[in-house]
Amino acid sequence: MEQFKSNKEKGSVLVMAVVLSFAMFIMGLGFLTSVDYYENSISDEVAYAKNLYTQSYITQILNTAVKNGDLYPGSYGEWNEFFDENTCYRAYVGFTGGVDDGFFYGSRRGYFVYAQAKTTFYGADYDIIRSSATYEILETFADYLYLSDCEEDPVRNDRIRFWGPDTLDGKVHSNDTIHVQYGQGHWPRFMKKTTSCAPYILPFNHQATFDEGFFPNAESIYFPDQADEIRIRTMRSNFGTFDPDSVTELTFDGRRIIVRFCGPGDPPYQNSLVCDWDQISQSQDVMTIPGGDAALFVHGKIFIKANRGRPDLMDPSFNSLGFEGRLTVASSDTMIIYDNLVYKNAAADNSVPIDITDCLGLISESAIMVGDSVGDTVYINAALASIGGTISVRDIYDYGTPGNPNDNEKQSLFIYGSLAMLNRGIVHTTHNGWGDRGFIEKDYHYDTRLQMDPPPYFIRASEHNTIYKESRGEDI
């Protein structure tokens, strides 16, 4: 009986030992689980804090990148390290459209930035995606149908007036005093906001009408002397003739830019223009406009054209498809629009629908001239900017002599885009009866797409004024 009791007690001790061991195991497991939980929680908090710090830090970086043109809407950027190799960020920029901002006299273009921070902490990846809705106040020269620094003919030193039934359907600004023709017909008509650095419009008793008001004493808009943005981003470096007697001919054919180099021929053709290829289609120098934004800087003088669906003026055997793509072309010398320059997807009447993507900017560090050999009506689809001279007609001052006029009068100059020039130029003249030259009608229309989507790297009329509001939660 005693022996049996002893064995029973020994069995009880063994059971208790097993139970206590299991209990300790459970407690240890619970402790380890708690430690793991708190470790993960702390890791999450550390990673989240690092990501939030990263996101808050890079918000300014990202918006600065957008402002500087280093980051564009449409795709994620590359991952960039921050803190160390375990923390990095990237961003997605999307375009949200925009509205006209009356206070700033400019356009408010909206875009949003998704800032994604990624942290690897104790072998685990932590992704946090936050966004900042951003609006930037930015104007380019293409925001204006008409923009000038001086309202004076640089050759005759005469003040040039807005004349008769002129109707301007885009914004107008001049750093100079705007002059209009006096009349009783309530014209000319300015349909959009009109600004001037001067305190008034002359003459004082003018009858001009301003649908959205005239704002005097406005801040001046700076005209740079070089197209720096195009020079540094050009798709082809050291391109052009570098010869004052030669010219680079650019013929647009869809996304192709067909190049010829032209100059005076050898005797007895020294007074004729001869190109290195007799026909445009023979040229072996052809560039392709890429799918995104592009820029091309040309040294020297250039001829530029895209006579959609019609024989080319310099080569009747060639018919262009018209210009296609997004491109800004700049030249160091005079740019001559030698023939019609029309978008591939322009309307049948050569106006520009609002739903097409073709967009061409032309900048000359000298002057922009319409060719003197063009047809009776010439069509131009582009944003034009002459930052070192004027926009006028080639040989506009070659009016002959009394009794022997050198007439070369055309009917209509049709521009669907925008115009900016350092000095206002004349496009028609009947100078003292010595000859009639230039275009009788000036048919200018503002391409409203340019206000929200200007040509690539076009000249800025004002600095960015960026306003953004950071979201508090995850958006995607």
Secondary structure, DSSP 4 states (H G I P E B T S, - for coil): -HHHHHHHHHHHHHHHHHHHHHHHHHHHHHHHHHHHHHHHHHHHHHHHHHHHHHHHHHHHHHHHHHHTTSS-TTSB---EE-SSTTEEEEEEEEEEEEEEETTTTEEEEEEEEEEEEEEEETTEEEEEEEEEEEEEE--BGGG-SEEEEE-B-TTT--B--B-TT-EE-S-EEESS--BB---SS--SEE-S-EEESSSS-BSTT---EETT-EE-SPPP----SS-HHHHHH-SSSS-B---TT-EEEEEEEETEEEEEEEEEPSTT-TTSEEESSSSGGG-S-EEE--SSEEEEEEBSEEEEEE-BTSB-SS-TT-BB-EE-SEEEEEESS-EEEEEEE-BTT--TTS---TT---EEEEEESS-EEE-TTS-SEEEEEEEEEESSS-EEETTTT--EETTEE--EEEEEEEEEEEEEEEE---SEEEGGGS-EEEEEEEEEEE-THHHHSPSTTPPBSS--EEEEEE-SS---
